[in-house]
Amino acid sequence: MIVLVGRMREFGTTVFAEMTALAVRTGAINLGQGFPDEDGPPAMLDRAVEAIRGGLNQYPPGPGVSELRQAIADHQKVRYGLAYDPDSEILVTVGATEAITASVLALCEPGSEVIVFEPYYDSYPAAIAMAGAVRRAVPLRVEAGRFAFDPAELRSAVTPKTRAILVNSPHNPTGTVFTPAELAAIAALCREHDLIAITDEVYEHLTFDDIPHVPLATLPGMRERTVTISSAGKTFSVTGWKTGWICAAPELIRAIQTVKQFLTFTAAAPWQLAVAYALRHELDWVGTLRGALQGKRDRLMAGLAAAGFEVLRPSGTYFVQTDIRPLGFADGLDLTRRLPELAGVVAIPTQVFYDEPEMGRHYVRFAFCKKDAVIDEAIARLSRLG
Ligand SMILES: *Cc1c(COP(=O)(O)O)cnc(C)c1O
């Protein structure tokens, strides 16, 4: 008997579950799922413990604890020059994941179209399906060593039914940071066709080579039509805290909160105070993390290149993309299923993040948000492949 509703049937178990289970079963090094193997800033962790000990254990307000909303408002103002009213324009969510799903559910009618760039983060198609909306994928193709979209192709994906475009920069799984020209092309399309932009900026602090993160909301005419989403998980190495937030115009926030209140009502209280503290006092720690991650990126890139992969240089995130063809492989899904046995390492096949898997068939993603010793051991093992 098929019990799962039709609109969710294309979403089986995620590739992350499959590959992580494979890593556990074979004892392989897991460079698949992107979670750091070191903790966030100690003083922030102390704040969470203090919040629990101090009795912050009942339902916080629906929009989020006011200290956190104020800290988010100050962060957006100081860092990007974007002013948001903490009472009417900021909503705290259960991670960026809930923020994205609640936004799509609140803003996109069944049958309306949502543009995503492929390869996409795996929750986007599921959120669109839950809303009964239709996804339109625009491919990122490797062009001069990075994944990029063709503005004409993006333009031709817009139809009279298009309601929103989901933008993720820095981009998982490719590591692309959209250039000012790419952001301008997206913004022009949104203004021209009256589209809502839903931006996933969870890697906003994790860009490399001094490339700045530019929120789409800072572009002309975009603040009022952009739902800006971020989260503490990647910035402060606490992916298990599931504390995210949305900044947007009051009518957008009201719509999204209408949905969010019946998904989870509110987000867990203790983490909110700790994240408020971190946004105010731990951005230096984040700067150090960014530098360390850049070093890990370079370490893994060099090792993968020496092992025979063609390596693409990411400008942000936790991930590096490799082309497996120089090693004599053609299919990333096939290779990643055999990689634990061939080399004792787990990675993620990029093709699973495409509507058209063929386009991503020869790419495999490796995560470098791991201890140097773990990266070195993975490289030593992968060097046997050649
Ligand atoms: C990790 C990640 C998320 C999920 O963030 P949470 O705050 O854990 O829900 C969303 N989008 C992208 C691109 C991510 O990499």
The ligand as a MOL file (V3000), in Angstrom:
LIG
                    3D

  0  0  0     0  0            999 V3000
M  V30 BEGIN CTAB
M  V30 COUNTS 15 15 0 0 0
M  V30 BEGIN ATOM
M  V30 1 C 22.5190 23.8560 6.0160 0
M  V30 2 C 21.6580 24.5600 5.0290 0
M  V30 3 C 20.3440 24.9490 5.3460 0
M  V30 4 C 19.6750 24.5200 6.6210 0
M  V30 5 O 19.8310 25.4180 7.6500 0
M  V30 6 P 19.1970 25.1040 9.0750 0
M  V30 7 O 19.3460 26.3710 9.7970 0
M  V30 8 O 19.9450 23.9530 9.6650 0
M  V30 9 O 17.7640 24.7200 8.8400 0
M  V30 10 C 19.6330 25.6810 4.4170 0
M  V30 11 N 20.1540 26.0060 3.2290 0
M  V30 12 C 21.3990 25.6370 2.8760 0
M  V30 13 C 21.9240 26.0290 1.5360 0
M  V30 14 C 22.1810 24.8960 3.7570 0
M  V30 15 O 23.4080 24.4830 3.3840 0
M  V30 END ATOM
M  V30 BEGIN BOND
M  V30 1 1 1 2
M  V30 2 1 2 3
M  V30 3 2 2 14
M  V30 4 1 3 4
M  V30 5 2 3 10
M  V30 6 1 4 5
M  V30 7 1 5 6
M  V30 8 2 6 7
M  V30 9 1 6 8
M  V30 10 1 6 9
M  V30 11 1 10 11
M  V30 12 2 11 12
M  V30 13 1 12 13
M  V30 14 1 12 14
M  V30 15 1 14 15
M  V30 END BOND
M  V30 END CTAB
M  END
